[in-house]
């Protein structure tokens, strides 16, 4: 059963990576009505994941480090997002079941999943809004694919082939 939770998490993480990969260099540097560039939203997502990993099980952090909100490149932050997503999947697996408690969160794996998905979706929405404010929004093809669950599930399996568990 925990595999379903992990699959849902990795699909969410894949959406975040897909959005990052869709961005042109101009979009990556865009600020919209914010004083912060788009990159800072992606760095924040990764850095919050690290916070939860440190609170739950520091051994899951491994070589992962905070992402630089001001200077991080797309490639650096993409790598960071992939690493922290895989570590979160291992953390969820450690809960043992959807009802199992996530240490440091104090609630179930499913509760952690819903909180994390909501957080990441909020920031993906912020990214889309900032791009619109800057007048350089994503094209329709990318937006449609971002919301196609089947394609994002397939993409997640391509991104995270080693993050599979057997029940």
N, CA, C and O atoms as a DFTB+ gen file, in Angstrom:
668 C
 N C O
     1  1       0.799      -1.210       0.000
     2  2       0.000       0.000       0.000
     3  2       0.843       1.276       0.000
     4  3       0.456       2.271      -0.613
     5  1       1.984       1.255       0.677
     6  2       2.800       2.477       0.727
     7  2       3.305       2.843      -0.662
     8  3       3.602       4.007      -0.932
     9  1       3.405       1.836      -1.554
    10  2       3.877       2.116      -2.917
    11  2       2.947       3.093      -3.637
    12  3       3.408       3.892      -4.453
    13  1       1.658       3.039      -3.350
    14  2       0.706       3.970      -3.969
    15  2       1.000       5.399      -3.525
    16  3       0.929       6.331      -4.326
    17  1       1.328       5.565      -2.254
    18  2       1.664       6.888      -1.713
    19  2       2.947       7.395      -2.376
    20  3       3.035       8.558      -2.769
    21  1       3.932       6.516      -2.495
    22  2       5.212       6.885      -3.116
    23  2       5.000       7.258      -4.582
    24  3       5.569       8.238      -5.062
    25  1       4.189       6.484      -5.289
    26  2       3.917       6.790      -6.694
    27  2       3.236       8.152      -6.841
    28  3       3.574       8.922      -7.740
    29  1       2.295       8.444      -5.972
    30  2       1.622       9.750      -6.012
    31  2       2.628      10.868      -5.742
    32  3       2.608      11.904      -6.408
    33  1       3.511      10.653      -4.757
    34  2       4.530      11.660      -4.459
    35  2       5.444      11.890      -5.662
    36  3       5.707      13.034      -6.034
    37  1       5.923      10.811      -6.265
    38  2       6.862      10.953      -7.381
    39  2       6.197      11.584      -8.605
    40  3       6.867      12.242      -9.401
    41  1       4.894      11.391      -8.762
    42  2       4.175      12.049      -9.853
    43  2       4.141      13.558      -9.608
    44  3       4.342      14.344     -10.532
    45  1       3.888      13.954      -8.373
    46  2       3.925      15.378      -8.016
    47  2       5.321      15.957      -8.250
    48  3       5.466      17.037      -8.824
    49  1       6.333      15.237      -7.806
    50  2       7.715      15.700      -7.978
    51  2       8.064      15.814      -9.462
    52  3       8.778      16.732      -9.865
    53  1       7.562      14.887     -10.268
    54  2       7.812      14.938     -11.712
    55  2       7.178      16.180     -12.331
    56  3       7.762      16.785     -13.231
    57  1       5.998      16.568     -11.867
    58  2       5.366      17.785     -12.370
    59  2       6.259      19.000     -12.104
    60  3       6.392      19.874     -12.960
    61  1       6.862      19.051     -10.928
    62  2       7.735      20.175     -10.593
    63  2       8.958      20.192     -11.509
    64  3       9.344      21.245     -12.018
    65  1       9.561      19.029     -11.714
    66  2      10.729      18.946     -12.599
    67  2      10.332      19.266     -14.039
    68  3      11.064      19.965     -14.741
    69  1       9.196      18.768     -14.478
    70  2       8.736      19.050     -15.845
    71  2       8.570      20.553     -16.046
    72  3       9.004      21.095     -17.063
    73  1       7.946      21.223     -15.089
    74  2       7.768      22.674     -15.203
    75  2       9.124      23.367     -15.307
    76  3       9.298      24.267     -16.129
    77  1      10.075      22.957     -14.488
    78  2      11.419      23.549     -14.551
    79  2      12.033      23.331     -15.931
    80  3      12.622      24.249     -16.502
    81  1      11.897      22.128     -16.463
    82  2      12.497      21.812     -17.767
    83  2      11.852      22.580     -18.917
    84  3      12.479      22.771     -19.958
    85  1      10.627      23.015     -18.745
    86  2       9.921      23.752     -19.796
    87  2      10.427      25.191     -19.945
    88  3      10.217      25.824     -20.980
    89  1      11.081      25.694     -18.921
    90  2      11.440      27.107     -18.900
    91  2      12.621      27.442     -19.795
    92  3      13.619      26.722     -19.831
    93  1      12.491      28.543     -20.514
    94  2      13.602      29.097     -21.286
    95  2      14.507      29.866     -20.322
    96  3      14.100      30.147     -19.195
    97  1      15.722      30.210     -20.744
    98  2      16.577      31.037     -19.878
    99  2      15.900      32.360     -19.483
   100  3      16.058      32.827     -18.355
   101  1      15.159      32.949     -20.401
   102  2      14.452      34.199     -20.091
   103  2      13.406      33.965     -18.997
   104  3      13.273      34.773     -18.078
   105  1      12.677      32.871     -19.098
   106  2      11.663      32.559     -18.088
   107  2      12.313      32.244     -16.741
   108  3      11.786      32.626     -15.696
   109  1      13.445      31.556     -16.756
   110  2      14.160      31.200     -15.527
   111  2      14.548      32.456     -14.748
   112  3      14.520      32.455     -13.517
   113  1      14.907      33.516     -15.449
   114  2      15.326      34.768     -14.807
   115  2      14.165      35.705     -14.496
   116  3      14.353      36.710     -13.812
   117  1      12.968      35.391     -14.989
   118  2      11.809      36.283     -14.829
   119  2      11.473      36.498     -13.361
   120  3      11.670      35.620     -12.521
   121  1      10.961      37.691     -13.077
   122  2      10.576      38.041     -11.712
   123  2       9.088      38.354     -11.586
   124  3       8.566      38.331     -10.471
   125  1       8.398      38.638     -12.653
   126  2       7.002      39.030     -12.550
   127  2       6.876      40.242     -11.651
   128  3       7.697      41.157     -11.721
   129  1       5.850      40.258     -10.803
   130  2       5.668      41.364      -9.861
   131  2       6.468      41.148      -8.579
   132  3       6.355      41.925      -7.631
   133  1       7.260      40.112      -8.554
   134  2       8.049      39.770      -7.371
   135  2       9.480      40.257      -7.556
   136  3       9.948      40.422      -8.683
   137  1      10.160      40.483      -6.462
   138  2      11.578      40.844      -6.535
   139  2      12.442      39.589      -6.616
   140  3      13.666      39.676      -6.720
   141  1      11.809      38.436      -6.570
   142  2      12.534      37.170      -6.592
   143  2      12.378      36.510      -7.958
   144  3      11.275      36.478      -8.503
   145  1      13.461      35.987      -8.517
   146  2      13.346      35.293      -9.799
   147  2      12.638      33.949      -9.636
   148  3      12.526      33.414      -8.533
   149  1      12.168      33.427     -10.753
   150  2      11.476      32.141     -10.777
   151  2      12.301      31.070     -10.065
   152  3      11.748      30.238      -9.346
   153  1      13.604      31.085     -10.258
   154  2      14.460      30.052      -9.662
   155  2      14.248      29.948      -8.161
   156  3      14.370      28.863      -7.591
   157  1      13.931      31.066      -7.515
   158  2      13.787      31.031      -6.060
   159  2      12.606      30.161      -5.631
   160  3      12.635      29.575      -4.549
   161  1      11.576      30.069      -6.459
   162  2      10.440      29.205      -6.138
   163  2      10.869      27.726      -6.159
   164  3      10.518      26.956      -5.265
   165  1      11.626      27.348      -7.184
   166  2      12.106      25.969      -7.273
   167  2      13.085      25.649      -6.142
   168  3      13.026      24.572      -5.550
   169  1      13.978      26.587      -5.850
   170  2      14.933      26.382      -4.751
   171  2      14.176      26.210      -3.435
   172  3      14.528      25.356      -2.621
   173  1      13.146      27.012      -3.228
   174  2      12.353      26.915      -2.002
   175  2      11.718      25.526      -1.872
   176  3      11.738      24.935      -0.793
   177  1      11.165      25.011      -2.953
   178  2      10.555      23.679      -2.914
   179  2      11.585      22.652      -2.436
   180  3      11.307      21.861      -1.535
   181  1      12.755      22.670      -3.035
   182  2      13.815      21.732      -2.640
   183  2      14.218      21.951      -1.184
   184  3      14.368      20.992      -0.427
   185  1      14.390      23.199      -0.798
   186  2      14.857      23.487       0.558
   187  2      13.840      23.065       1.620
   188  3      14.228      22.642       2.708
   189  1      12.562      23.174       1.320
   190  2      11.534      22.704       2.257
   191  2      11.574      21.174       2.349
   192  3      11.409      20.612       3.432
   193  1      11.789      20.515       1.234
   194  2      11.939      19.054       1.277
   195  2      13.093      18.677       2.203
   196  3      12.969      17.760       3.015
   197  1      14.218      19.389       2.078
   198  2      15.363      19.105       2.946
   199  2      15.016      19.310       4.410
   200  3      15.436      18.529       5.264
   201  1      14.252      20.353       4.707
   202  2      13.843      20.613       6.086
   203  2      13.104      19.394       6.644
   204  3      13.392      18.947       7.755
   205  1      12.153      18.856       5.873
   206  2      11.399      17.695       6.346
   207  2      12.294      16.469       6.484
   208  3      12.149      15.695       7.431
   209  1      13.205      16.292       5.558
   210  2      14.121      15.151       5.648
   211  2      14.982      15.235       6.901
   212  3      15.173      14.234       7.591
   213  1      15.499      16.413       7.198
   214  2      16.324      16.590       8.400
   215  2      15.516      16.336       9.668
   216  3      16.028      15.769      10.633
   217  1      14.261      16.753       9.664
   218  2      13.413      16.544      10.834
   219  2      13.020      15.074      10.991
   220  3      12.808      14.603      12.108
   221  1      12.923      14.360       9.887
   222  2      12.480      12.972       9.930
   223  2      13.640      12.001      10.153
   224  3      13.598      11.172      11.062
   225  1      14.666      12.111       9.323
   226  2      15.783      11.165       9.383
   227  2      16.964      11.778       8.641
   228  3      17.025      11.733       7.412
   229  1      17.896      12.348       9.386
   230  2      19.033      13.051       8.780
   231  2      19.842      12.166       7.835
   232  3      20.498      12.668       6.922
   233  1      19.798      10.861       8.048
   234  2      20.579       9.974       7.169
   235  2      20.038       9.988       5.735
   236  3      20.760       9.641       4.800
   237  1      18.781      10.383       5.557
   238  2      18.208      10.452       4.208
   239  2      18.736      11.638       3.404
   240  3      18.648      11.649       2.176
   241  1      19.278      12.624       4.093
   242  2      19.771      13.836       3.416
   243  2      21.007      13.523       2.586
   244  3      21.169      14.055       1.488
   245  1      21.872      12.670       3.099
   246  2      23.084      12.303       2.371
   247  2      23.842      13.531       1.899
   248  3      24.073      14.452       2.682
   249  1      24.237      13.558       0.613
   250  2      25.013      14.685       0.096
   251  2      24.166      15.899      -0.311
   252  3      24.711      16.900      -0.778
   253  1      22.860      15.820      -0.142
   254  2      21.991      16.926      -0.573
   255  2      22.283      18.191       0.234
   256  3      22.504      18.146       1.444
   257  1      22.275      19.312      -0.470
   258  2      22.507      20.616       0.166
   259  2      21.408      21.575      -0.238
   260  3      20.675      21.329      -1.196
   261  1      21.297      22.672       0.499
   262  2      20.334      23.719       0.171
   263  2      20.612      24.235      -1.244
   264  3      21.763      24.334      -1.669
   265  1      19.551      24.555      -1.953
   266  2      19.673      25.143      -3.290
   267  2      19.811      26.656      -3.148
   268  3      19.202      27.261      -2.266
   269  1      20.602      27.253      -4.007
   270  2      20.836      28.701      -3.979
   271  2      19.691      29.418      -4.686
   272  3      19.520      29.287      -5.898
   273  1      18.917      30.169      -3.928
   274  2      17.751      30.881      -4.472
   275  2      18.131      31.999      -5.440
   276  3      17.337      32.369      -6.305
   277  1      19.328      32.530      -5.299
   278  2      19.718      33.703      -6.096
   279  2      20.557      33.354      -7.314
   280  3      20.462      34.021      -8.344
   281  1      21.382      32.308      -7.205
   282  2      22.328      32.020      -8.277
   283  2      22.215      30.615      -8.858
   284  3      22.901      30.297      -9.830
   285  1      21.368      29.774      -8.284
   286  2      21.275      28.395      -8.752
   287  2      20.880      28.313     -10.219
   288  3      19.967      29.008     -10.666
   289  1      21.570      27.464     -10.959
   290  2      21.232      27.262     -12.371
   291  2      20.092      26.253     -12.476
   292  3      19.780      25.543     -11.520
   293  1      19.481      26.205     -13.648
   294  2      18.422      25.211     -13.862
   295  2      18.962      23.803     -13.639
   296  3      18.307      22.980     -13.001
   297  1      20.139      23.527     -14.154
   298  2      20.714      22.182     -14.018
   299  2      20.984      21.852     -12.550
   300  3      20.691      20.742     -12.105
   301  1      21.534      22.792     -11.802
   302  2      21.825      22.548     -10.381
   303  2      20.542      22.307      -9.585
   304  3      20.470      21.383      -8.775
   305  1      19.546      23.131      -9.819
   306  2      18.313      22.991      -9.049
   307  2      17.533      21.762      -9.507
   308  3      16.864      21.125      -8.693
   309  1      17.604      21.419     -10.784
   310  2      16.967      20.186     -11.260
   311  2      17.569      18.988     -10.545
   312  3      16.845      18.119     -10.060
   313  1      18.905      18.943     -10.480
   314  2      19.587      17.846      -9.796
   315  2      19.176      17.789      -8.325
   316  3      18.934      16.712      -7.780
   317  1      19.102      18.951      -7.696
   318  2      18.702      19.014      -6.284
   319  2      17.274      18.490      -6.109
   320  3      17.004      17.713      -5.193
   321  1      16.359      18.918      -6.989
   322  2      14.961      18.472      -6.901
   323  2      14.845      16.961      -7.081
   324  3      14.079      16.307      -6.373
   325  1      15.596      16.411      -8.015
   326  2      15.555      14.963      -8.224
   327  2      16.052      14.223      -6.980
   328  3      15.457      13.232      -6.557
   329  1      17.137      14.711      -6.407
   330  2      17.691      14.068      -5.215
   331  2      16.767      14.154      -4.017
   332  3      16.580      13.169      -3.301
   333  1      16.186      15.324      -3.792
   334  2      15.307      15.469      -2.627
   335  2      13.993      14.709      -2.829
   336  3      13.421      14.203      -1.864
   337  1      13.510      14.623      -4.071
   338  2      12.291      13.846      -4.328
   339  2      12.517      12.371      -4.020
   340  3      11.671      11.728      -3.399
   341  1      13.650      11.835      -4.451
   342  2      13.967      10.429      -4.177
   343  2      14.121      10.191      -2.679
   344  3      13.689       9.159      -2.165
   345  1      14.731      11.135      -1.980
   346  2      14.903      10.994      -0.527
   347  2      13.554      11.035       0.193
   348  3      13.338      10.289       1.149
   349  1      12.655      11.897      -0.259
   350  2      11.307      11.939       0.330
   351  2      10.598      10.605       0.079
   352  3       9.890      10.112       0.957
   353  1      10.779      10.021      -1.098
   354  2      10.177       8.715      -1.391
   355  2      10.695       7.666      -0.404
   356  3       9.927       6.834       0.079
   357  1      11.994       7.706      -0.104
   358  2      12.556       6.768       0.876
   359  2      11.990       7.034       2.272
   360  3      11.747       6.099       3.036
   361  1      11.784       8.298       2.598
   362  2      11.182       8.644       3.886
   363  2       9.769       8.074       3.977
   364  3       9.395       7.489       4.993
   365  1       8.985       8.247       2.911
   366  2       7.626       7.706       2.890
   367  2       7.654       6.181       3.018
   368  3       6.843       5.596       3.737
   369  1       8.580       5.556       2.326
   370  2       8.704       4.097       2.414
   371  2       8.979       3.668       3.849
   372  3       8.479       2.638       4.302
   373  1       9.763       4.450       4.554
   374  2      10.086       4.145       5.950
   375  2       8.880       4.173       6.873
   376  3       8.915       3.586       7.954
   377  1       7.815       4.847       6.460
   378  2       6.597       4.870       7.276
   379  2       5.933       3.497       7.298
   380  3       5.170       3.196       8.216
   381  1       6.214       2.659       6.294
   382  2       5.716       1.299       6.268
   383  2       4.323       1.109       5.711
   384  3       4.035       0.075       5.109
   385  1       3.462       2.078       5.897
   386  2       2.098       1.994       5.380
   387  2       1.561       3.414       5.235
   388  3       2.132       4.349       5.796
   389  1       0.474       3.586       4.491
   390  2      -0.105       4.928       4.359
   391  2      -0.470       5.550       5.714
   392  3      -0.453       6.770       5.871
   393  1      -0.800       4.686       6.692
   394  2      -1.177       5.181       8.012
   395  2       0.026       5.369       8.928
   396  3      -0.097       5.959      10.001
   397  1       1.196       4.869       8.507
   398  2       2.405       4.958       9.335
   399  2       2.817       6.406       9.554
   400  3       2.655       7.243       8.666
   401  1       3.342       6.696      10.718
   402  2       3.700       8.066      11.096
   403  2       5.043       8.477      10.498
   404  3       6.002       7.704      10.491
   405  1       5.089       9.700      10.001
   406  2       6.332      10.299       9.522
   407  2       6.958      11.027      10.700
   408  3       6.396      11.995      11.212
   409  1       8.121      10.559      11.127
   410  2       8.824      11.189      12.245
   411  2       9.104      12.656      11.907
   412  3       9.504      12.979      10.789
   413  1       8.894      13.520      12.867
   414  2       9.139      14.952      12.667
   415  2       7.919      15.681      12.122
   416  3       7.810      16.901      12.247
   417  1       7.006      14.932      11.520
   418  2       5.763      15.495      11.000
   419  2       4.625      15.175      11.962
   420  3       3.690      15.959      12.127
   421  1       4.723      14.008      12.592
   422  2       3.768      13.620      13.609
   423  2       2.432      13.126      13.098
   424  3       1.501      12.921      13.876
   425  1       2.338      12.937      11.812
   426  2       1.091      12.445      11.224
   427  2       1.433      11.363      10.214
   428  3       2.598      11.001      10.052
   429  1       0.431      10.856       9.545
   430  2       0.615       9.720       8.641
   431  2       1.328      10.097       7.342
   432  3       1.471      11.267       6.988
   433  1       1.768       9.042       6.653
   434  2       2.393       9.231       5.335
   435  2       1.421       9.900       4.372
   436  3       1.827      10.739       3.568
   437  1       0.146       9.539       4.444
   438  2      -0.853      10.154       3.565
   439  2      -1.020      11.629       3.904
   440  3      -1.136      12.458       3.002
   441  1      -1.035      11.968       5.184
   442  2      -1.143      13.380       5.580
   443  2       0.074      14.163       5.100
   444  3      -0.054      15.299       4.645
   445  1       1.261      13.551       5.203
   446  2       2.469      14.217       4.703
   447  2       2.373      14.412       3.197
   448  3       2.706      15.477       2.677
   449  1       1.914      13.375       2.499
   450  2       1.766      13.463       1.046
   451  2       0.838      14.612       0.665
   452  3       1.186      15.426      -0.190
   453  1      -0.317      14.687       1.276
   454  2      -1.272      15.734       0.889
   455  2      -0.724      17.118       1.192
   456  3      -0.929      18.048       0.412
   457  1      -0.038      17.266       2.304
   458  2       0.572      18.553       2.642
   459  2       1.648      18.927       1.627
   460  3       1.706      20.070       1.174
   461  1       2.489      17.979       1.275
   462  2       3.586      18.230       0.335
   463  2       3.080      18.523      -1.077
   464  3       3.592      19.415      -1.754
   465  1       2.079      17.772      -1.513
   466  2       1.509      18.002      -2.846
   467  2       0.887      19.396      -2.903
   468  3       1.071      20.121      -3.880
   469  1       0.155      19.769      -1.862
   470  2      -0.462      21.100      -1.830
   471  2       0.603      22.189      -1.861
   472  3       0.450      23.184      -2.570
   473  1       1.681      22.010      -1.100
   474  2       2.753      23.000      -1.058
   475  2       3.396      23.168      -2.430
   476  3       3.585      24.290      -2.899
   477  1       3.729      22.053      -3.069
   478  2       4.388      22.136      -4.370
   479  2       3.447      22.688      -5.443
   480  3       3.869      23.467      -6.298
   481  1       2.183      22.290      -5.398
   482  2       1.220      22.805      -6.375
   483  2       1.043      24.311      -6.205
   484  3       0.926      25.038      -7.191
   485  1       1.024      24.772      -4.981
   486  2       0.920      26.211      -4.725
   487  2       2.080      26.945      -5.402
   488  3       1.873      27.947      -6.086
   489  1       3.295      26.443      -5.208
   490  2       4.459      27.128      -5.791
   491  2       4.516      26.990      -7.308
   492  3       4.979      27.906      -7.987
   493  1       4.056      25.867      -7.855
   494  2       3.968      25.773      -9.323
   495  2       2.979      26.811      -9.844
   496  3       3.208      27.417     -10.890
   497  1       1.890      27.015      -9.123
   498  2       0.932      28.057      -9.493
   499  2       1.547      29.444      -9.408
   500  3       1.293      30.290     -10.266
   501  1       2.351      29.683      -8.386
   502  2       3.046      30.962      -8.256
   503  2       3.985      31.190      -9.443
   504  3       4.082      32.300      -9.968
   505  1       4.668      30.132      -9.853
   506  2       5.577      30.233     -11.001
   507  2       4.794      30.612     -12.250
   508  3       5.204      31.502     -12.996
   509  1       3.670      29.943     -12.481
   510  2       2.849      30.256     -13.653
   511  2       2.346      31.702     -13.597
   512  3       2.341      32.398     -14.613
   513  1       1.927      32.149     -12.423
   514  2       1.454      33.523     -12.256
   515  2       2.571      34.531     -12.530
   516  3       2.353      35.520     -13.229
   517  1       3.760      34.288     -11.987
   518  2       4.887      35.198     -12.208
   519  2       5.258      35.266     -13.688
   520  3       5.598      36.333     -14.198
   521  1       5.193      34.134     -14.371
   522  2       5.484      34.135     -15.805
   523  2       4.453      34.971     -16.570
   524  3       4.809      35.719     -17.480
   525  1       3.198      34.845     -16.205
   526  2       2.154      35.654     -16.854
   527  2       2.378      37.136     -16.584
   528  3       2.246      37.961     -17.488
   529  1       2.714      37.474     -15.347
   530  2       2.966      38.872     -14.996
   531  2       4.135      39.434     -15.797
   532  3       4.142      40.607     -16.169
   533  1       5.116      38.583     -16.055
   534  2       6.284      39.007     -16.827
   535  2       6.004      39.001     -18.331
   536  3       6.843      39.442     -19.117
   537  1       4.836      38.507     -18.736
   538  2       4.478      38.470     -20.152
   539  2       5.175      37.376     -20.935
   540  3       5.280      37.471     -22.158
   541  1       5.658      36.328     -20.255
   542  2       6.369      35.238     -20.930
   543  2       5.868      33.882     -20.410
   544  3       6.647      33.058     -19.929
   545  1       4.572      33.676     -20.516
   546  2       3.990      32.460     -19.970
   547  2       4.353      31.233     -20.792
   548  3       4.838      31.338     -21.918
   549  1       4.109      30.076     -20.208
   550  2       4.369      28.809     -20.883
   551  2       3.408      28.619     -22.047
   552  3       2.295      29.145     -22.041
   553  1       3.855      27.857     -23.050
   554  2       2.963      27.590     -24.173
   555  2       1.914      26.544     -23.771
   556  3       2.088      25.804     -22.802
   557  1       0.836      26.509     -24.534
   558  2      -0.289      25.631     -24.217
   559  2       0.097      24.155     -24.193
   560  3      -0.417      23.401     -23.366
   561  1       0.989      23.730     -25.081
   562  2       1.395      22.325     -25.129
   563  2       1.995      21.883     -23.795
   564  3       1.666      20.816     -23.277
   565  1       2.875      22.717     -23.252
   566  2       3.495      22.379     -21.967
   567  2       2.461      22.376     -20.851
   568  3       2.482      21.500     -19.986
   569  1       1.569      23.339     -20.865
   570  2       0.550      23.414     -19.816
   571  2      -0.358      22.186     -19.862
   572  3      -0.689      21.624     -18.819
   573  1      -0.759      21.771     -21.049
   574  2      -1.619      20.598     -21.169
   575  2      -0.904      19.340     -20.674
   576  3      -1.503      18.511     -19.988
   577  1       0.356      19.202     -21.018
   578  2       1.100      18.014     -20.578
   579  2       1.290      18.028     -19.061
   580  3       1.224      16.983     -18.413
   581  1       1.524      19.207     -18.504
   582  2       1.718      19.324     -17.056
   583  2       0.512      18.784     -16.291
   584  3       0.667      18.226     -15.205
   585  1      -0.684      18.945     -16.847
   586  2      -1.907      18.517     -16.168
   587  2      -2.416      17.167     -16.634
   588  3      -3.506      16.757     -16.237
   589  1      -1.654      16.458     -17.472
   590  2      -2.040      15.132     -17.931
   591  2      -1.424      14.093     -16.982
   592  3      -0.235      13.785     -17.065
   593  1      -2.255      13.566     -16.087
   594  2      -1.745      12.661     -15.057
   595  2      -1.038      11.445     -15.648
   596  3       0.009      11.042     -15.141
   597  1      -1.578      10.860     -16.693
   598  2      -0.958       9.671     -17.289
   599  2       0.452       9.980     -17.796
   600  3       1.378       9.191     -17.602
   601  1       0.603      11.127     -18.442
   602  2       1.922      11.499     -18.957
   603  2       2.887      11.827     -17.818
   604  3       4.074      11.512     -17.898
   605  1       2.381      12.457     -16.763
   606  2       3.249      12.778     -15.627
   607  2       3.641      11.520     -14.858
   608  3       4.756      11.434     -14.344
   609  1       2.739      10.546     -14.775
   610  2       3.068       9.275     -14.135
   611  2       4.176       8.574     -14.921
   612  3       5.136       8.073     -14.336
   613  1       4.038       8.542     -16.241
   614  2       5.075       7.939     -17.098
   615  2       6.399       8.693     -16.946
   616  3       7.461       8.079     -16.843
   617  1       6.327      10.022     -16.933
   618  2       7.528      10.843     -16.773
   619  2       8.183      10.566     -15.414
   620  3       9.408      10.498     -15.321
   621  1       7.380      10.407     -14.372
   622  2       7.941      10.127     -13.043
   623  2       8.689       8.800     -13.041
   624  3       9.723       8.663     -12.387
   625  1       8.166       7.831     -13.769
   626  2       8.836       6.526     -13.823
   627  2      10.137       6.602     -14.606
   628  3      11.067       5.840     -14.341
   629  1      10.211       7.516     -15.570
   630  2      11.462       7.736     -16.306
   631  2      12.485       8.455     -15.422
   632  3      13.672       8.131     -15.447
   633  1      12.013       9.434     -14.639
   634  2      12.911      10.207     -13.780
   635  2      13.436       9.406     -12.599
   636  3      14.581       9.579     -12.182
   637  1      12.591       8.526     -12.061
   638  2      12.920       7.833     -10.813
   639  2      12.826       6.314     -10.968
   640  3      12.099       5.667     -10.214
   641  1      13.550       5.731     -11.936
   642  2      13.413       4.279     -12.153
   643  2      13.898       3.440     -10.976
   644  3      13.401       2.336     -10.754
   645  1      14.860       3.953     -10.226
   646  2      15.421       3.187      -9.111
   647  2      14.602       3.316      -7.830
   648  3      14.835       2.589      -6.864
   649  1      13.646       4.237      -7.824
   650  2      12.855       4.465      -6.604
   651  2      11.582       3.623      -6.704
   652  3      10.472       4.134      -6.851
   653  1      11.793       2.324      -6.619
   654  2      10.652       1.412      -6.607
   655  2      10.827       0.477      -5.435
   656  3      11.945       0.126      -5.061
   657  1       9.728       0.086      -4.873
   658  2       9.763      -0.851      -3.765
   659  2       8.743      -1.943      -4.023
   660  3       7.769      -1.749      -4.750
   661  1       8.976      -3.063      -3.431
   662  2       8.016      -4.168      -3.534
   663  2       7.366      -4.326      -2.172
   664  3       8.028      -4.238      -1.138
   665  1       6.059      -4.560      -2.185
   666  2       5.343      -4.775      -0.917
   667  2       5.232      -6.243      -0.634
   668  3       4.665      -6.634       0.386
